[in-house]
Amino acid sequence: MEEALILEVLKKWNLWEKKIETGIKREEYVRKIYDFMERREILVLKGIRRAGKSTIMKQLMAELVRKGVEKKSILYLNLEDYNFSGSLKIPLFEEVLAAYRNYAKNKGKVYFFIDEAQMILEWEKWIRTKYDLGENIKFIISGSSASLLSKELSALLTGRNLSFKIMPLSFKEFLIFNKKGKLSEYLLYGGFPEVVLEKSEDKKAMILRQYFEDIIHKDIIDKYNIRNPKQLMDIAKYLVSNAGAKVSINKLGKVFGLSKDTISAYTGYMIDAFLLLEVTAFSYSAKIKHDVSKLPKLYVMDNGLINVVNIKYAKERWRLYENAVLVKLASGFDEVSYWADTGNEVDFIAGSRAINVTATDKIPEREFRGLEEFGKKHRQFTPEIITETATKGIMVSIGDFLKE
């Protein structure tokens, strides 16, 4: 690309000569990530498309300036800008850096933010070279893929890269973005920032439908060159519609007329794109945990996506409750599992907590029994039942739980 065009594009996105919109500050993320800004590690922000990664990057840039860093020491590259669409190869990084240096005349440290890094194949190799040469560049990378950081880079930079999982708004954040917001709205439309800020329910639904299609097309169909896009879309809708259900790859294959390997690959792509969250069977044994007979449960990263894919969920509150609880747990724990044994179940095991979820205050006996049976074998876990409004003993209302 011509240097003049590169600079013209960069000026649109950077804060060198103008103010940039940073939105409502997501304090917890900014504080947690900024603490590592002066260390050498590559910072990696990963999460579902439209969760707010780009905005958090801009908030980090604003925080740097607030703490005294010169504006021209900061470089932001948005690889989804259409001007770069024909040049998404590794040399683009050098061209951008050269254009920036000629403009900024910065001979000191560069804070280099690269948004949606996965747009350039093998981007890691360029970052690795710069890192190994000890160049005075702090890299902050974002992407909409759980495998954004390749095994190659992870192995090379063990202990030298830090990943941060960016989620849609928590219920606490939702109440900051929408001070008059209600729990029922959060459970139904989820926590994507733009959806929360939109007042019209019709427009909320329209935005969510577009998000769903963008995730499927941009992060799966285009990325993996899927030959039958409609079939993959149908499978995605089926899995989202059945959020929280145990998933049998064999049965899915029969329903859609596809091989077990193809279904397994498609499901893996959806998990990698953060559309789906996998909850495996609880066990201290890795062999048992990944036993094919112990079917995993698949949940959805945001309740709003469930609602627009299958409107019946608006009436099945227990499913929305369960999915919202899982999303909350996934934000704080790297691994969440479930337990089932001879008719008894515990919805979620996370950290030292054993949790069952119900959408009523009239708790069915099976919820207590499941926790009791699990507790007989695993006394180190604290039992909890998430309810509609009741908070007593081991019962916690979903509103209180989501505000934790």
N, C-alpha and C positions, 0 to 999 in steps of 0.2 A: 504493500500500500504506500501511497505517497505520504510523505511526512506531514505536509500541510493538511491533508484530509484527516490523518490520525490526530493531529493536534486539535483540529476543529471539533472532532467527536469528543476527545478527552475534555475539552473546555466545557462541553454541555453537561458532563457528569461530575466534574470536580469542583471543589470549593475555592479554587485559586482566585477567581475574579468575581464570584457571585455567591449568594447564599444558596445552600441546597436544603431541600425539605427533608427534615429528619423525623417527622411524625411524633406521636406520643412515645415518650421514652420508656423502654422496657428495662427498668432499673436493674433487675436481678441479673439479666444476661449481660448488660453493659458492665456492671461491676465485676462480675465473675470473669469475664473475658479480659477486661482491661488490666486486671491484676497481673496478667502474663504478657502485657504489651512490651515491656522492656527486656524480657528474656529473649533468647535466640530462637526458641522453638517456633516451628511453623504452626499457626493457629488455623484449625479447620472447623468451619461452621457447616454442619450437615442438617438437612431436614426436608420435609415435604415442600414441594413448590407452593409459593404464596404464604408460607408461614411467617415471613418477615425477616429472612436472612439479610436481604439487601438493605432494609431499613436499619437493622441492627448494625450493619457495617457503617452506614452513614452516621449513626449515633456514636460509634466508636471514633470515627473521624472527627466529629464535633468535639468529643471528649478530649482527644489529643490536642486540638487547638485550644480548648479551654484550659488545658494544663500547660500551655506555653509552647507547643510545637508549631513551627512555622507552617502555614498552609501549603507552601510549595514543597514541603518535605513529604507530603502525602499524595499518593497516586492511586486513583480508583479506575479499574478497568472492568466495564460491563460487557462480557462476551456475548450477551444476547442482543446487543445493539445491532440493528440490521446492516449498518455500514460495514461490519466486520464479517458478514455472512459468507463472503467469498474468500476470506483469508484466514479461516480458522485452522491454522497450522502453527507449529512451534515457532517458526521465524517471526510470527506476529509479536510475540513477547519482546524480542530484541528490538523490533521496529518501534514498538510502543515506548520501551524504556529509553531508546535513543531520542525519540521525539520529545519525550518528557524532559530528559536531561538538557537538551538544547534550549528548551523553553525555560525551565526552572533554574538552570545554572546551580543546581544543588549538588555540592560535592560531599555532603555529609550523609547521614542516615536517611534511607527512604522507607516509608511505611507503604508497602505495596499491597493494595486490596484487589483481589481477583475474584470477580463475581461469576458464578456458574462455570467454574474451571473445567468441568467435564466436557464442555463444548469443544475443547481442543484435545484430540487423541494424544495420549502419552505426555500430557502436560507435566507429569511428575519428573520426567527426565531433565527438563529445563530447570525446574525448581531445585532438583537434586544437585545439578552442576553448580548453580549459583551458591547453594548452601555449602557444598564441599570446598568451593573456592574462598569461602569466608567473606563474601561480599557484604557490604554494610546495608543489607536489605532485610526488613522485617516483613515476612509474608503472612497475609491473612487471606485465607481461601474459603470460598463457599461453594456448595454444590447440592443438587437435589438427588443424591445417590448415597445409599448407606455404604457402598464400596468405593466411594470417591477416592479414598486413599488406597492405592494399590498395595498388594502384598509386597511388591518390590520396594516401594518407598517405605512402607512400614518396617520392613526388615532392615533397611539401610539406616533409617533414622529412629531406631528403637530408643525411646526415652527422649526423643528430640522433636516430637510432634504431639500436639494436644488437640483432641477433638471435642467439640461442643455440640450437643444435640439441640437443635432449635425446634421447638414445638409451636403449634398454634397457641393462642392465648389460653392461659389457665383461667379458671373461674375468677380468681382474685384479679388477674389482669383484665379480664372481661369487664369487671365492675369499675375499673379505672377508665377504660375506654368508653364505657357506657354507664354513667353514674345512675341512670334510672333502669338499668338492665335487670331482668328477672332470671331466676334459675331456669324456669321453663323455656325461656328463649335460648339460653345457653345450651340446654340439653337438646333442643330441636335444631338450632342453626349452627352450633359449634363455635369455634374460636378463631377462625381465620380473620385477621385484623380488618380487611376491607369489608367483609361480610358483617362484622360486629358494628362497624361505623355506618353501614347502610341502614336507613330507617324503614324502607319499604320491604315488606315480606316477599312480594313478588320479585323484586330486584335481588334480594338475598338469594332466593332460589335460583334465579337466572345465573348469578355469579358462581354459585356452587356447582351448577351443572357444567359451566364453562371450565371451572377448575378441574372437575373430574375428567372431562374430555382432554384437557391439556396434559394432565398427568399421564393418561393412557397413551396419547399420541406422542408427546415430546419426550417423555422419560422412558417409554417402553417400545411402542411401535417403531418410531423413527430410530431410536438408539440400537435396537436389536434387529431391524429390518424384518419385522413380522410380515409374513406373506399373506396371512388372512386376518386383516385388522378387525373385521366385524366379529369374527369368532372370539378373538381375544377380548374385545369389548363386552361381548355377551358373558364371557366367563368372569370378567371383572365385576359386572353388574350383579351376577349371581352371588359372588363371594361377598361383596359389600352388602347386598340384601340380606345375607345370612350371617351377618356379623355376630361373632361369639359362638358359632356352631363348630363342632368337631368336623374336620375336613379329611375325607378319604380321597386320596389321589386316584385310586382305582375306580371308585364310584363316579368321580368327576369325569374321568376318561370315558367311561361308558355313556354318561349323559351327553357329552359333547362329541363323542366319536373320535377321540384323540388318544394317542399313546400316553402311557403313564409318564414317560420321560418329558413329553411336551407339556403336559399339565403341570408337572413338577417345575419345569423351567419357567412357565408363565407365572406360577404362584411365586416363585423366587424373584422374578422381575418386579412383581407388585410389592413385595416386602422390601426389595432394594430401593424402590422409588418412594418408600415410606407411606404408600397408600394403605398397606395392611401391616398389622402388628401380630407377630406370632407368639402364642402362649403354649409352651410345651408341658407335658406331664411332669409333675414333681417327682424328683428322685435325686439322691446323692450320687447315683451311678450314671455316668455318661452313657454307658451301654443301654441301660434301661430307658433313660430319658429320650434317646433317639431310636428306640425300638419302634419299628413301623406299625406295630399293633397298638401303640400308644398314640392315638391320633392327636395332632395339635389342634388348638382352637385359633381361629383367625378373627381379629378385630380390625377396626378401621381407625385411622389416625385422627379423624374428626367426625363428630356426630352429624354435622351438617351434610356430609357426603352420603351418609346412610339415608337421611331424610329425603334427599332429592332423587336418589336412585330408586327408593321404594317407599312411597308415601304411606304405606300401611304402618310404618314404624312410628308415625305420629301418634298412633293409638296404642302401640305396644311399648309402654313406658319402661317396663323392666329391662328391655333390650337397650334402650337409650341410657338408662342408669348404669347398666353393667359396662357398656362401652366407655362411658364417661369416666367411670372409676378406673378402668384399665388404662386409659390415656393419662390420667393423673399419676398412676403408679409408674407408667413407662417413662414419665418425665424425671422421676427420681431414682429409678432402679434400672440397672442394665439388663436384669433378667427377672421376668415374672412368669410363674408357672401355675398350674392348677392341679388338684388332687381328686382322684375318683377311685373308690374301692367298694365293691359289692353294694351298689345302690346309694352310697354316701358320697357327697361331693363337697369340695371347697373351691369356690370360684377362682380365688387368687392367693398365691403364696408369694410374698415379696419382702425381702429383708427378714425381719423377725415377726412379720404380720401374716395372719391367716384370715382371709376376708370372704364373707358371703354377701351377696347383694340382692336386695329385694326392693320393689317399688311401692311397698305398703308398710303401714305401722302394725298390721295384724300379721305378725311373723309366722310363716308356716313352720311346723315342728321340724321338718326336714333340714331347715337352715341351721337350727341349733344342733341337731343330731350329727350333721356332717362335720361341723367344727369340733364337736365332742369326740367323735370317733377319730378324727385326725389328731386331736390333742392327746389321746391315749398313746399314740405311737410317737408323737413329736411334741413333747412338753415345752420345748423352748420357744414356741410361737405364741404370740398374743392373739386371741380370737376377737374378731369384730364382725358385726353385722351392719351393713349400710342400709338405712331405712328411708322412708319418705320424710318424716319429720321427727320421729322419736329419738331421743338421746337419753339413754339410761342404761347403766351397766355396760354390757358389751355392745349396745346399740348406739350407732352414730348416724345422725341425719346426713343425707347426701350433701346438703348445703354446707354443713360444718366440715364434712370430709373434704369437699372440693376446695374449701377455703384454707385448708392446712398449709 
